[in-house]
Amino acid sequence: MATTDLDPKSPFPGPGSTTGTSGLVAGSGDVAPASFVVNVPGLADAELEPEPLDPEQIVSGDPVVTGKVLWESPDGRQIRGIWQITPGVVTDTEANELFVVVSGRATIDVEGGRVLEVGPGDACVLREGDRTRWTVHETLRKAYHISL
């Protein structure tokens, strides 16, 4: 695995960072700094935990969702983490989110808006309340920041 350290007791950024600050993963009781680095290539191999997917969201296929929260603000309104979904078609109502695709491909159809094609290296912004339909072509993994 690359330099990212996802152990909840270990600070990130990973080795080699020159930020001079560190934040801890959610649940550690510490607040992440305003600025920090997460090594995105290292996220490709991170172990993720199962996350429930409401069966009513599944349009087709048998998609499975996994993820890991890397940090959450004390008030729960800011969340940073990794999320993954296997191929299939699902619907969702979005929060304010910025994400970068680490691996995989998907088409995100925003109701009343654009159709977004995302793949490795793409950064995407979704607005709170956007109703979306995700067609996941290849297992998609993303690093995200959500503002609630």
C-alpha positions in Angstrom: 0.0 0.0 0.0 1.1 3.6 -0.6 1.9 6.1 2.1 -1.6 6.7 3.3 -2.1 5.5 6.8 -5.7 4.8 7.6 -5.2 3.4 11.0 -7.6 5.3 13.3 -4.8 5.8 15.9 -2.4 7.2 13.3 -2.4 10.8 12.1 -2.7 11.6 8.5 -1.2 13.1 6.2 1.0 10.2 5.4 4.8 10.0 5.5 6.6 12.5 3.4 4.1 15.3 4.0 5.5 18.7 4.7 2.3 20.3 6.1 3.6 20.3 9.6 0.1 19.5 11.0 -1.8 16.3 11.5 -5.4 15.4 12.0 -6.9 12.1 13.3 -9.5 9.8 11.8 -13.1 10.1 13.0 -13.7 8.8 16.5 -10.3 9.7 17.8 -11.6 12.9 19.5 -9.2 15.2 17.6 -10.1 17.8 15.0 -8.5 17.7 11.6 -6.5 20.7 10.6 -7.8 23.2 8.1 -5.3 22.0 5.5 -4.0 18.5 5.1 -2.9 15.9 2.5 -4.3 12.4 1.8 -2.4 10.3 -0.6 -5.1 9.3 -3.2 -3.2 6.5 -4.8 -3.0 4.8 -1.4 -6.8 4.9 -1.1 -7.0 2.4 -4.0 -6.1 -0.4 -1.6 -7.7 0.8 1.6 -9.9 -1.7 3.5 -13.5 -0.6 3.5 -16.5 -1.5 5.6 -20.0 -2.6 4.4 -22.5 0.3 4.2 -26.2 -0.4 3.9 -27.9 0.5 0.6 -31.7 1.0 0.8 -33.2 -1.6 -1.6 -35.6 1.1 -2.8 -32.6 2.9 -4.3 -31.6 0.0 -6.5 -32.9 0.3 -10.0 -31.0 -2.6 -11.5 -28.1 -5.0 -10.8 -26.9 -6.0 -7.4 -24.7 -3.1 -6.3 -22.7 -3.3 -3.0 -21.6 -0.2 -1.2 -18.6 0.0 1.2 -16.8 2.9 2.7 -14.6 4.4 5.5 -15.0 7.7 7.2 -11.5 9.3 7.6 -12.6 12.3 9.6 -15.8 13.9 10.9 -16.2 17.3 12.5 -17.4 17.4 16.1 -20.8 18.7 15.0 -21.1 16.0 12.3 -21.6 18.6 9.5 -18.3 17.9 7.7 -17.3 14.4 6.7 -14.3 13.1 4.7 -13.8 9.6 3.6 -13.7 6.9 1.0 -16.7 5.3 -0.7 -17.1 2.5 -3.2 -20.0 1.0 -5.2 -20.0 -2.1 -7.5 -21.7 -2.1 -10.9 -25.4 -1.5 -11.1 -27.9 1.4 -11.2 -29.0 3.3 -8.1 -30.8 6.5 -7.2 -29.8 9.0 -4.5 -30.6 12.5 -3.1 -27.2 14.2 -2.6 -25.6 16.3 0.1 -23.1 19.1 -0.8 -20.2 17.0 -1.9 -16.8 17.3 -3.6 -15.3 14.0 -4.6 -12.4 12.7 -6.7 -12.7 9.4 -8.5 -9.8 7.1 -7.5 -10.9 4.2 -9.8 -13.8 3.0 -11.8 -16.4 4.7 -14.0 -20.0 5.9 -13.7 -22.6 8.0 -15.4 -24.4 10.3 -13.0 -27.7 11.7 -14.3 -28.8 14.7 -12.3 -32.6 15.1 -12.5 -33.4 18.4 -14.4 -29.6 18.9 -15.0 -26.6 17.5 -16.6 -25.4 14.0 -17.3 -21.9 13.6 -15.7 -19.4 11.0 -16.9 -16.8 10.4 -14.2 -13.7 8.3 -14.1 -10.2 8.1 -12.5 -8.9 11.5 -11.6 -12.1 13.4 -12.2 -13.3 15.8 -9.5 -17.1 16.3 -9.2 -19.3 18.6 -7.2 -22.9 17.6 -6.3 -25.3 20.0 -4.7 -27.5 19.4 -1.7 -30.9 18.1 -2.8 -29.7 17.0 -6.3 -31.7 13.8 -7.2 -29.4 11.5 -9.1 -29.3 8.2 -10.9 -25.9 6.5 -10.8 -25.1 4.0 -13.6 -21.9 2.3 -12.3 -20.1 0.8 -15.2 -16.9 -0.3 -13.3 -16.6 -0.5 -9.5 -16.2 3.1 -8.5 -14.1 4.3 -5.6 -14.0 8.0 -4.6 -12.4 10.2 -1.9 -15.0 12.7 -0.8 -15.8 15.7 1.4 -19.4 16.2 2.4 -20.9 19.4 4.0 -24.2 18.8 5.7 
